[in-house]
Amino acid sequence: MVPLLKESSIQKILERPHYEHGQDWYGLGFDVQDWGKTWGHTGAMEGTCGTVQCHHSGLAWAFLLNAWAVDMDLDGVVKLALSSVSELAPFSSNLVLTSSNGSHVQTQDGTQLVMICIRLEAVADTVAAKRSVGYKLVWIGVNDADVKSKPLTFNLIFSQAADDCDRILLFGINVSDVKEALSEKAKDGFEAELVTTFVNEGQLQSLVLLSQTNRGILVEVEVATEATEYVHLLARRRKCAFQVVSQCVTQWEGELLVSAVMERDKSSSPALSPSTRQQDSSCEECPQRSVPVTASSSSSCHAVSHRLFPQSSDASQACTSSELLCGRLKGSLVYEAAWSHTQHSSGTLPSVSRDLPKKRRCSGKRDKSIDFSGRSVQPMDTSPTLPHKKRLQAMSWVQITPESFLAELRRQARRSCSLQDVHFYMVDGKPFVSGAWLPSDQPNCYHRTGLSRFGLLPALAEAAAANVHLRFICQYVEEGALCHAVFWEAVKEV
């Protein structure tokens, strides 16, 4: 047999270009992963599609279809098929359990348990059952991106290594009853740490995860607040030293409604008003929603590294307009420091739009998979960090496109801010993201977006095999395909 390519030619094809960094890169026609141990290509042409891959496990496969696949995660299909054969599974079969009530993925050391696609009626019993064997619920999210064709389900993350504080879940309560329920639980020392809203059988409902803690914090919860009002409220709460720790957005009857949990250390001092340099008079020990909220009339409307509007009367009008969101939030809203901003454009920050990544849905590009075997973490960006006084202390987005979100994720990592919460949601068939960042000494994280329903379980299992803990899992629809965005804790360098 005569080889089509010499070994030296293959090495050149798989060689990492000088401008690439990290463990994954794009070679000469091949996607290279795991420091060169995995490589292959996925593509489509003239109504056909296919993939070929040499996997680091020693397996190699080719998968060809005489049709165009809406979901191009063909390697995910192969991995899912291989998982049904214990001898060929790319992950240990004892880490994964699939049943009619969703799938369970457990880390190798048993410290974390992830349950995906749990039916609504089974959530309460599932939480109670896991609690009885020592697992505490630390995060819960809803799968509602494709409820027209799929039932409403939930993703749950449990931990055995969670802190000592007790946790309870208020589930499936009407939004109008949330504040009363929280008041009752506050008598027993429980405070909200996560809030989510969802639509169930035509009703807007909420779930709230509460913890019993003595951290010395003040907590304020906003439930189903109209987006414009929420942004202005957040601007005032930031002056009172509150930070967003949980935030989600839901479209309901043509409006965008925001629910959030904000925290403030009791020992922290309220910030000074940027215009008067005096403490905001609305800052109280227990802030009330009756405090009037108005937009700032200042003409100083700054963004991160640029001005959204020129310093003129037009800028003042843009900042004070009551039509900030154009009814359906057609612009993007970002909040940082003590100001709120709006951008009436395509929904991306001008400062990062030049470097936005291409749209990808596991199309064989280098964000297709992640190697969890290494102990060191490759930073998202090696650019010098800003001086401490210029770093963003906290930031949250109400609406941003997935492409801009990835750019923002890298930008916040450079500024030593870690992702505190993230939520993908659909508006008129298009995906958007809300997110919150807080200062952290570990700002990096592993993440995959555009992960198909076929590749989701293998990706979770591969991470669990390396004891990499999951933080968030979100669902959305892009170009007719159901996709997932998954975020893991970055392994600290030791």
Residue pairs with C-beta under 8 A, 6 or more apart in sequence:
5 13
12 28
13 27
13 28
13 29
13 30
14 27
14 28
14 30
14 32
14 36
14 39
15 27
15 28
16 25
16 27
16 32
16 36
17 25
17 26
17 27
20 26
20 366
21 378
21 382
22 378
23 33
23 34
23 35
23 371
23 374
23 378
24 31
24 32
24 33
24 34
24 366
24 367
24 368
24 369
24 370
24 371
25 32
25 366
26 32
26 365
26 366
27 39
29 41
30 39
30 40
30 41
31 39
31 40
31 41
31 42
31 364
31 365
31 366
31 368
32 38
32 39
32 366
33 39
33 56
33 366
33 368
33 369
33 371
34 56
34 369
34 371
34 373
35 371
37 56
37 371
38 53
38 54
38 55
38 56
38 369
39 53
39 54
40 51
40 52
40 53
40 54
40 75
40 364
41 51
41 52
41 53
41 364
42 49
42 50
42 51
42 72
42 74
42 75
42 362
42 363
42 364
43 49
43 50
43 51
43 364
44 50
44 68
44 69
44 72
47 66
47 67
47 68
48 64
48 65
48 66
48 67
48 68
49 64
49 65
49 67
49 68
49 69
49 72
49 74
50 62
50 63
50 64
50 65
50 74
51 61
51 62
51 63
51 74
51 75
51 78
51 364
52 60
52 61
52 62
52 63
53 60
53 61
53 75
53 78
54 60
55 61
55 90
56 371
57 90
59 82
59 88
59 90
61 78
63 74
63 75
63 77
63 78
65 74
70 479
70 480
70 481
71 361
71 452
71 453
71 454
71 481
71 482
72 361
72 362
72 363
72 364
72 452
72 481
73 361
73 362
73 450
73 451
73 452
73 454
73 455
75 362
75 364
75 368
75 369
75 455
76 362
76 451
76 452
76 454
76 455
76 456
76 458
76 459
77 454
77 455
79 90
79 454
79 455
79 458
80 454
80 455
80 457
80 458
82 88
82 89
82 90
83 89
83 90
83 91
83 93
83 96
83 457
83 458
83 461
86 93
90 458
90 461
90 462
91 458
91 461
91 462
91 464
91 465
92 108
92 461
92 465
95 105
95 106
95 107
95 108
95 461
95 464
95 465
96 103
96 104
96 105
96 106
96 457
96 461
97 103
97 104
98 104
98 457
101 118
101 119
101 122
101 126
102 115
102 116
102 117
102 118
102 119
102 153
103 115
103 116
103 117
103 457
104 113
104 114
104 115
105 113
105 114
105 115
105 116
105 457
105 460
105 461
105 464
106 112
106 113
106 114
106 464
107 113
107 464
107 465
107 467
107 468
107 469
108 464
108 465
108 466
108 467
109 467
110 160
111 159
111 160
111 161
111 467
111 469
112 157
112 158
112 159
112 160
112 161
112 464
112 469
112 470
113 130
113 135
113 157
113 158
113 159
113 160
114 155
114 156
114 157
114 158
114 460
114 464
114 470
114 473
115 126
115 155
115 156
115 157
115 158
116 153
116 155
116 456
116 457
116 460
116 473
117 143
117 153
117 154
117 155
118 126
118 153
118 154
118 155
118 156
119 151
119 152
119 153
119 154
120 151
120 152
120 153
120 154
120 172
120 200
123 140
123 154
123 156
123 169
123 171
124 169
124 171
126 156
127 137
127 156
127 169
130 137
130 158
131 137
134 160
135 158
135 159
135 160
136 158
136 159
136 160
136 162
136 167
137 156
137 157
137 158
137 167
137 169
137 209
138 157
138 158
138 159
138 162
138 167
139 156
139 157
139 194
139 209
139 471
139 472
140 154
140 155
140 156
140 157
140 169
140 194
140 196
140 207
140 209
141 154
141 155
141 196
141 423
141 472
141 473
141 474
142 152
142 153
142 154
142 155
142 196
142 198
142 207
143 150
143 152
143 153
143 154
143 155
143 475
144 152
144 198
144 199
144 475
145 424
145 425
145 426
145 431
145 475
145 476
145 477
145 482
146 475
146 477
146 482
147 199
150 482
152 198
152 200
155 473
157 470
157 471
159 469
163 213
165 211
165 212
165 213
166 190
166 211
166 212
167 209
167 210
167 211
167 212
168 185
168 190
168 209
168 210
168 212
169 207
169 208
169 209
169 210
170 178
170 181
170 182
170 185
170 206
170 207
170 208
170 209
170 210
171 207
172 200
172 205
172 207
173 181
173 205
173 206
173 207
173 208
174 203
174 204
174 205
174 206
175 197
175 204
175 205
175 206
175 223
175 224
175 259
178 195
178 206
178 208
178 221
178 223
179 221
179 223
181 208
182 192
182 208
182 210
182 221
185 210
188 212
189 212
189 213
189 214
190 210
190 211
190 212
191 210
191 211
191 212
191 213
191 217
191 219
192 208
192 209
192 210
192 219
192 221
192 246
192 261
193 209
193 210
193 211
193 245
193 246
193 261
194 208
194 209
194 245
194 246
194 261
194 421
195 206
195 207
195 208
195 209
195 221
195 223
195 246
195 248
195 259
195 260
195 261
196 206
196 207
196 208
196 248
196 259
196 423
197 204
197 205
197 206
197 223
197 224
197 248
197 250
197 252
197 257
197 259
198 204
198 205
198 206
198 207
198 250
199 205
199 250
199 252
204 224
204 250
204 252
204 257
206 223
206 224
206 259
208 221
216 265
216 266
216 267
217 263
217 264
217 265
217 266
218 242
218 263
218 264
218 265
218 266
218 285
218 286
219 261
219 262
219 263
219 264
220 237
220 242
220 261
220 262
220 263
220 264
220 287
221 259
221 260
221 261
221 262
222 230
222 233
222 258
222 259
222 260
222 262
223 259
224 250
224 252
224 257
224 258
224 259
225 233
225 257
225 258
225 259
225 260
226 255
226 256
226 257
226 258
227 249
227 255
227 256
227 257
227 258
227 325
227 329
227 333
227 398
227 399
228 322
228 324
228 325
229 293
230 258
230 260
230 398
231 324
231 325
231 333
231 335
231 340
231 342
231 398
232 293
232 294
232 295
232 340
233 289
233 293
234 244
234 260
234 262
234 335
234 340
234 396
235 296
235 335
235 338
235 339
235 340
236 280
236 282
236 291
236 293
237 262
237 287
238 271
238 335
238 337
238 338
238 394
239 270
239 271
239 272
239 273
239 280
239 282
239 283
239 338
240 264
240 270
240 271
240 280
240 282
240 283
240 284
240 287
241 264
241 265
241 268
241 269
241 270
241 271
241 283
242 262
242 263
242 264
242 287
243 262
243 263
243 264
243 394
243 438
244 260
244 261
244 262
244 394
244 396
244 420
244 421
244 436
245 261
245 262
245 263
245 420
245 421
245 436
245 438
246 260
246 261
246 420
246 421
246 436
247 258
247 259
247 260
247 261
247 396
247 398
247 421
247 423
247 434
247 435
247 436
248 258
248 259
248 260
248 421
248 423
248 425
248 434
249 256
249 257
249 258
249 398
249 399
249 423
249 425
249 432
249 434
250 256
250 257
250 259
250 425
251 257
251 425
251 426
251 427
254 328
256 325
256 328
256 329
256 398
256 399
256 427
258 398
258 434
269 279
270 279
270 280
270 283
271 279
271 280
271 338
272 278
272 279
273 279
273 280
273 338
274 298
274 300
274 337
274 338
274 339
275 296
275 298
282 291
295 319
295 320
295 321
295 322
295 324
295 340
296 319
296 320
296 339
296 340
297 316
297 319
297 320
298 316
298 319
299 311
299 312
299 313
299 315
299 316
299 319
300 311
300 315
300 339
301 307
301 308
301 309
301 315
301 316
301 318
301 319
301 339
301 341
302 308
302 339
302 341
303 334
303 341
303 343
303 349
303 350
303 351
304 336
304 349
304 351
304 392
304 411
305 351
306 350
306 351
307 315
308 315
308 318
308 341
308 342
308 343
309 315
309 318
309 319
318 342
318 344
319 341
319 342
324 331
324 333
324 342
325 331
325 333
325 342
326 344
328 427
328 428
329 398
329 399
329 427
330 344
330 347
331 342
331 343
331 344
331 345
331 347
331 399
332 342
332 343
332 345
332 347
332 348
332 349
332 397
332 398
332 399
332 400
332 401
332 404
333 340
333 341
333 342
333 343
333 397
333 398
333 399
334 340
334 341
334 343
334 349
334 395
334 396
334 397
334 398
334 400
335 341
335 395
335 396
335 397
335 398
336 392
336 394
336 395
336 396
337 392
337 393
343 349
343 350
346 401
347 399
347 400
347 401
347 404
347 432
348 356
348 400
348 401
348 403
348 404
348 407
349 404
349 407
349 408
352 404
352 407
352 408
352 411
353 404
353 407
355 407
356 403
356 404
356 406
356 407
357 367
357 403
357 406
357 407
358 365
359 403
359 478
360 367
360 449
360 450
361 450
361 452
361 478
361 479
361 481
361 483
362 368
362 450
362 451
362 452
362 455
363 450
367 448
367 449
367 450
368 448
369 448
369 459
369 462
370 446
370 448
370 459
370 463
370 488
372 446
372 462
372 463
372 465
372 466
372 468
372 488
372 491
373 466
374 491
375 491
375 493
375 494
376 491
376 493
377 444
377 490
377 491
377 492
377 493
378 444
379 413
379 444
380 409
380 410
380 413
380 414
380 444
381 410
381 411
381 413
381 414
383 414
385 391
385 414
385 415
385 416
386 414
386 415
391 415
391 416
391 417
391 439
392 412
392 415
392 417
392 437
393 439
394 417
394 436
394 437
394 438
394 439
395 412
395 417
395 436
395 437
396 434
396 435
396 436
396 437
397 405
397 408
397 433
397 434
397 435
397 436
398 434
399 427
399 432
399 433
399 434
400 408
400 432
400 433
400 434
400 435
401 431
401 432
401 433
402 424
402 431
402 432
402 433
402 449
402 476
402 478
402 485
405 422
405 433
405 435
406 447
406 449
408 435
409 419
409 435
409 445
409 447
412 418
412 419
412 437
412 443
413 443
413 444
413 445
415 443
416 439
416 440
416 441
416 443
417 437
417 438
417 439
417 440
417 443
418 437
418 438
418 439
418 440
418 442
418 443
418 444
418 445
419 435
419 436
419 437
419 445
419 471
419 472
419 487
420 435
420 436
420 437
420 438
421 435
421 436
421 472
422 433
422 434
422 435
422 436
422 472
422 474
422 485
422 487
423 433
423 434
423 435
423 474
424 431
424 432
424 433
424 474
424 475
424 476
424 485
425 431
425 432
425 433
425 434
425 476
426 432
426 476
426 477
429 477
431 476
431 477
431 478
431 483
442 490
442 492
444 490
445 471
445 487
445 488
445 489
445 490
446 463
446 468
446 487
446 488
446 489
446 490
447 485
447 486
447 487
447 488
448 459
448 484
448 485
448 486
449 483
449 484
449 485
449 486
450 478
450 483
450 485
451 459
451 483
451 484
451 485
451 486
452 481
452 482
452 483
452 484
453 482
453 484
456 484
456 486
459 486
460 470
460 486
463 470
463 488
468 488
468 489
468 491
469 488
469 489
470 486
470 487
470 488
470 489
471 487
471 488
471 489
472 485
472 486
472 487
473 484
473 485
473 486
473 487
474 484
474 485
474 486
475 482
475 483
475 484
475 485
476 482
476 483
476 484
476 485
477 483
